[in-house]
Protein backbone atom coordinates (compact mmCIF):
# COMPACT_ATOMS: atom_id res chain seq x y z
CA UNK A 1 0.00 0.00 0.00
CA UNK A 2 1.40 3.37 -0.91
CA UNK A 3 1.19 6.43 1.32
CA UNK A 4 -1.24 8.28 -0.98
CA UNK A 5 -3.81 5.48 -0.86
CA UNK A 6 -3.26 5.06 2.86
CA UNK A 7 -3.84 8.75 3.64
CA UNK A 8 -7.07 8.66 1.64
CA UNK A 9 -8.60 5.93 3.82
CA UNK A 10 -11.41 6.93 6.20
CA UNK A 11 -9.42 5.73 9.21
CA UNK A 12 -6.57 8.14 8.46
CA UNK A 13 -8.91 10.96 7.50
CA UNK A 14 -10.56 10.73 10.94
CA UNK A 15 -7.25 11.42 12.71
CA UNK A 16 -6.29 14.84 13.99
CA UNK A 17 -3.44 16.56 12.15
CA UNK A 18 -0.95 15.54 14.84
CA UNK A 19 -2.20 11.97 14.97
CA UNK A 20 -1.95 11.78 11.17
CA UNK A 21 1.62 13.12 11.24
CA UNK A 22 2.48 10.60 13.96
CA UNK A 23 0.99 7.69 12.01
CA UNK A 24 2.66 8.66 8.73
CA UNK A 25 6.01 9.13 10.46
CA UNK A 26 5.57 5.83 12.28
CA UNK A 27 4.71 3.72 9.22
CA UNK A 28 7.63 5.19 7.27
CA UNK A 29 10.23 4.96 10.04
CA UNK A 30 8.95 2.22 12.33
CA UNK A 31 10.28 4.33 15.21
CA UNK A 32 7.70 5.33 17.81
CA UNK A 33 9.93 7.96 19.45
CA UNK A 34 10.81 9.53 16.10
CA UNK A 35 7.13 9.68 15.17
CA UNK A 36 6.33 11.27 18.52
CA UNK A 37 9.02 13.91 18.03
CA UNK A 38 7.72 14.65 14.54
CA UNK A 39 4.15 15.23 15.66
CA UNK A 40 4.27 16.39 19.27
CA UNK A 41 6.41 18.63 21.44
CA UNK A 42 7.68 16.58 24.36
CA UNK A 43 10.33 17.93 26.68
CA UNK A 44 12.55 14.87 27.08
CA UNK A 45 13.12 11.35 25.85
CA UNK A 46 11.14 9.73 28.66
CA UNK A 47 8.15 11.99 27.96
CA UNK A 48 8.40 11.13 24.26
CA UNK A 49 8.43 7.39 25.01
CA UNK A 50 5.40 7.63 27.29
CA UNK A 51 3.51 9.84 24.86
CA UNK A 52 4.35 7.46 22.02
CA UNK A 53 2.84 4.53 23.92
CA UNK A 54 -0.29 6.53 24.67
CA UNK A 55 -0.69 7.57 21.05
CA UNK A 56 -0.24 3.99 19.83
CA UNK A 57 -2.86 2.83 22.33
CA UNK A 58 -5.53 5.25 21.09
CA UNK A 59 -8.29 3.58 19.09
CA UNK A 60 -8.20 5.92 16.06
CA UNK A 61 -4.44 5.45 15.68
CA UNK A 62 -4.72 1.67 16.12
CA UNK A 63 -7.44 1.57 13.45
CA UNK A 64 -5.27 3.53 11.00
CA UNK A 65 -2.26 1.32 11.68
CA UNK A 66 -4.40 -1.81 11.10
CA UNK A 67 -5.31 -0.45 7.67
CA UNK A 68 -1.61 0.02 6.88
CA UNK A 69 -0.62 -3.41 8.22
CA UNK A 70 -3.45 -5.18 6.41
CA UNK A 71 -2.74 -3.32 3.17
CA UNK A 72 0.95 -4.19 3.28
CA UNK A 73 0.14 -7.80 4.16
CA UNK A 74 -2.38 -8.12 1.32
CA UNK A 75 0.09 -6.70 -1.20
CA UNK A 76 2.75 -9.18 -0.07
CA UNK A 77 0.21 -12.00 -0.23
CA UNK A 78 -0.84 -11.01 -3.75
CA UNK A 79 2.81 -10.96 -4.83
CA UNK A 80 3.37 -14.42 -3.35
CA UNK A 81 0.26 -15.74 -5.08
CA UNK A 82 1.41 -14.29 -8.41
CA UNK A 83 4.85 -15.86 -8.02
CA UNK A 84 3.30 -19.15 -6.99
CA UNK A 85 0.83 -19.07 -9.87
CA UNK A 86 3.62 -18.31 -12.33
CA UNK A 87 5.66 -21.17 -10.92
CA UNK A 88 2.74 -23.58 -11.18
CA UNK A 89 2.12 -22.53 -14.79
CA UNK A 90 5.75 -23.20 -15.62
CA UNK A 91 5.60 -26.58 -13.92
CA UNK A 92 2.42 -27.50 -15.74
CA UNK A 93 3.90 -26.37 -19.06
CA UNK A 94 7.02 -28.47 -18.45
CA UNK A 95 4.85 -31.51 -17.69
CA UNK A 96 2.77 -30.83 -20.79
CA UNK A 97 5.87 -30.55 -23.01
CA UNK A 98 7.29 -33.74 -21.50
CA UNK A 99 4.06 -35.55 -22.34
CA UNK A 100 4.15 -34.17 -25.86
CA UNK A 101 7.72 -35.40 -26.28
CA UNK A 102 6.67 -38.86 -25.16
CA UNK A 103 3.86 -38.90 -27.72
CA UNK A 104 6.18 -38.01 -30.59
C-alpha positions as CSV (number, residue, x, y, z in Angstrom):
1,X,0.0,0.0,0.0
2,X,1.4,3.4,-0.9
3,X,1.2,6.4,1.3
4,X,-1.2,8.3,-1.0
5,X,-3.8,5.5,-0.9
6,X,-3.3,5.1,2.9
7,X,-3.8,8.7,3.6
8,X,-7.1,8.7,1.6
9,X,-8.6,5.9,3.8
10,X,-11.4,6.9,6.2
11,X,-9.4,5.7,9.2
12,X,-6.6,8.1,8.5
13,X,-8.9,11.0,7.5
14,X,-10.6,10.7,10.9
15,X,-7.3,11.4,12.7
16,X,-6.3,14.8,14.0
17,X,-3.4,16.6,12.2
18,X,-1.0,15.5,14.8
19,X,-2.2,12.0,15.0
20,X,-1.9,11.8,11.2
21,X,1.6,13.1,11.2
22,X,2.5,10.6,14.0
23,X,1.0,7.7,12.0
24,X,2.7,8.7,8.7
25,X,6.0,9.1,10.5
26,X,5.6,5.8,12.3
27,X,4.7,3.7,9.2
28,X,7.6,5.2,7.3
29,X,10.2,5.0,10.0
30,X,9.0,2.2,12.3
31,X,10.3,4.3,15.2
32,X,7.7,5.3,17.8
33,X,9.9,8.0,19.5
34,X,10.8,9.5,16.1
35,X,7.1,9.7,15.2
36,X,6.3,11.3,18.5
37,X,9.0,13.9,18.0
38,X,7.7,14.6,14.5
39,X,4.1,15.2,15.7
40,X,4.3,16.4,19.3
41,X,6.4,18.6,21.4
42,X,7.7,16.6,24.4
43,X,10.3,17.9,26.7
44,X,12.6,14.9,27.1
45,X,13.1,11.3,25.8
46,X,11.1,9.7,28.7
47,X,8.1,12.0,28.0
48,X,8.4,11.1,24.3
49,X,8.4,7.4,25.0
50,X,5.4,7.6,27.3
51,X,3.5,9.8,24.9
52,X,4.4,7.5,22.0
53,X,2.8,4.5,23.9
54,X,-0.3,6.5,24.7
55,X,-0.7,7.6,21.1
56,X,-0.2,4.0,19.8
57,X,-2.9,2.8,22.3
58,X,-5.5,5.2,21.1
59,X,-8.3,3.6,19.1
60,X,-8.2,5.9,16.1
61,X,-4.4,5.4,15.7
62,X,-4.7,1.7,16.1
63,X,-7.4,1.6,13.5
64,X,-5.3,3.5,11.0
65,X,-2.3,1.3,11.7
66,X,-4.4,-1.8,11.1
67,X,-5.3,-0.4,7.7
68,X,-1.6,0.0,6.9
69,X,-0.6,-3.4,8.2
70,X,-3.5,-5.2,6.4
71,X,-2.7,-3.3,3.2
72,X,1.0,-4.2,3.3
73,X,0.1,-7.8,4.2
74,X,-2.4,-8.1,1.3
75,X,0.1,-6.7,-1.2
76,X,2.7,-9.2,-0.1
77,X,0.2,-12.0,-0.2
78,X,-0.8,-11.0,-3.8
79,X,2.8,-11.0,-4.8
80,X,3.4,-14.4,-3.4
81,X,0.3,-15.7,-5.1
82,X,1.4,-14.3,-8.4
83,X,4.9,-15.9,-8.0
84,X,3.3,-19.2,-7.0
85,X,0.8,-19.1,-9.9
86,X,3.6,-18.3,-12.3
87,X,5.7,-21.2,-10.9
88,X,2.7,-23.6,-11.2
89,X,2.1,-22.5,-14.8
90,X,5.8,-23.2,-15.6
91,X,5.6,-26.6,-13.9
92,X,2.4,-27.5,-15.7
93,X,3.9,-26.4,-19.1
94,X,7.0,-28.5,-18.5
95,X,4.9,-31.5,-17.7
96,X,2.8,-30.8,-20.8
97,X,5.9,-30.6,-23.0
98,X,7.3,-33.7,-21.5
99,X,4.1,-35.5,-22.3
100,X,4.2,-34.2,-25.9
101,X,7.7,-35.4,-26.3
102,X,6.7,-38.9,-25.2
103,X,3.9,-38.9,-27.7
104,X,6.2,-38.0,-30.6
